[in-house]
Amino acid sequence: MSFKSSQLNLLNLRPWLTLLAVIWLLASLGLGWLVNSLLIIFGLLLLAPIVAFFGFRWWLQRNLIADQCPVCRYEFTALNNSQVQCPNCGESLLVQNHFQRLTPAGTIDVKAIEVPTQSLED
């Protein structure tokens, strides 16, 4: 009975003894650099998503522009240095730190002003 119980205890220790033997073999052969490189790769795999998350947030803060459409004054958000269409009026806009109308070359953009009728009669 005691032989069977000691045999079961050895079966439970077998994976740990194998791991210990592999580590001892690597250390005796001077392959500690292999273990170190595997630990470094494992550490990088753990840190990469965290760095990517904060890097993406930093990039978004620098490249998202919230402004008003110069035509209809509808406020929305777009990426910097891109061309978008206003979701409200459909005007093509160029985003360069603020929204600008995208007009073909040679187009003169003028602003109309309202003249009160009283000033014409005077």
C-alpha positions in Angstrom: 0.0 0.0 0.0 2.8 2.4 0.8 4.5 1.6 -2.5 1.4 2.7 -4.4 1.0 5.9 -2.5 4.7 6.8 -3.0 4.2 6.1 -6.7 1.2 8.4 -6.9 3.2 11.2 -5.2 6.0 10.8 -7.8 3.4 11.1 -10.6 2.2 14.4 -9.2 5.8 15.7 -9.0 6.8 14.6 -12.5 6.0 17.8 -14.4 7.8 19.9 -11.8 10.9 17.6 -11.8 10.9 17.8 -15.6 10.8 21.6 -15.6 13.6 21.7 -13.0 15.7 19.3 -15.1 15.3 21.4 -18.2 16.2 24.6 -16.3 19.3 22.9 -14.8 20.3 21.6 -18.2 20.0 25.0 -19.8 22.0 26.6 -17.0 24.7 24.0 -17.2 25.1 24.4 -20.9 25.3 28.2 -20.7 22.0 28.8 -22.4 20.8 31.3 -19.9 20.5 33.8 -22.7 17.7 31.7 -24.2 15.8 31.8 -21.0 16.4 35.5 -20.7 15.3 36.2 -24.2 12.1 34.1 -23.7 11.3 36.2 -20.6 11.9 39.4 -22.4 9.6 38.3 -25.3 6.9 37.4 -22.7 7.3 40.8 -21.0 7.0 42.6 -24.3 3.9 40.7 -25.2 2.4 41.8 -21.9 3.5 45.5 -22.3 2.7 45.9 -26.1 -1.1 46.3 -25.7 -0.7 48.8 -22.9 1.7 50.9 -24.9 -0.5 50.6 -28.0 -3.6 51.8 -26.1 -1.9 54.9 -24.7 -0.2 55.6 -28.0 -3.5 55.5 -29.9 -5.1 57.8 -27.3 -2.2 60.3 -27.8 -2.6 60.1 -31.6 -6.4 60.7 -31.4 -6.0 63.7 -29.2 -3.6 65.2 -31.7 -5.6 64.4 -34.8 -9.3 64.7 -33.9 -10.7 68.1 -34.8 -14.1 69.3 -33.4 -15.3 72.4 -35.3 -18.3 73.9 -37.0 -19.2 73.7 -40.6 -18.4 77.1 -42.2 -21.7 76.9 -44.2 -24.4 75.7 -41.8 -22.6 75.9 -38.4 -23.2 72.3 -37.6 -20.6 71.0 -35.1 -19.0 67.6 -35.7 -15.6 65.9 -35.4 -13.2 64.8 -38.2 -9.6 63.7 -38.6 -7.0 66.4 -39.3 -5.6 66.7 -42.8 -8.5 64.9 -44.5 -11.5 65.8 -46.7 -15.0 65.2 -45.3 -18.6 66.0 -46.1 -20.8 67.9 -43.6 -23.4 65.5 -42.3 -25.9 68.3 -42.1 -25.6 70.2 -45.4 -23.4 67.9 -47.5 -20.7 70.6 -48.2 -17.2 69.2 -49.0 -14.8 70.4 -46.3 -11.0 70.3 -45.9 -9.8 69.7 -42.3 -6.6 71.5 -41.5 -6.7 72.4 -37.8 -10.2 73.8 -38.5 -12.9 73.2 -41.2 -12.6 75.0 -44.6 -14.8 74.9 -47.6 -13.3 72.7 -50.4 -13.7 74.8 -53.6 -12.3 74.2 -57.1 -9.4 76.3 -58.2 -10.4 79.7 -59.5 -13.5 79.9 -57.3 -14.0 83.2 -55.5 -15.7 82.7 -52.1 -17.7 85.8 -51.0 -19.8 86.4 -47.9 -23.1 88.0 -48.4 -24.2 90.6 -46.0 -27.7 91.8 -45.3 -28.3 95.5 -45.9 -31.2 97.0 -43.9 -33.9 98.7 -45.9 -33.7 101.9 -43.8 -30.2 102.7 -44.9 -31.2 102.6 -48.5 -34.0 105.1 -48.1 -31.9 107.6 -46.2 
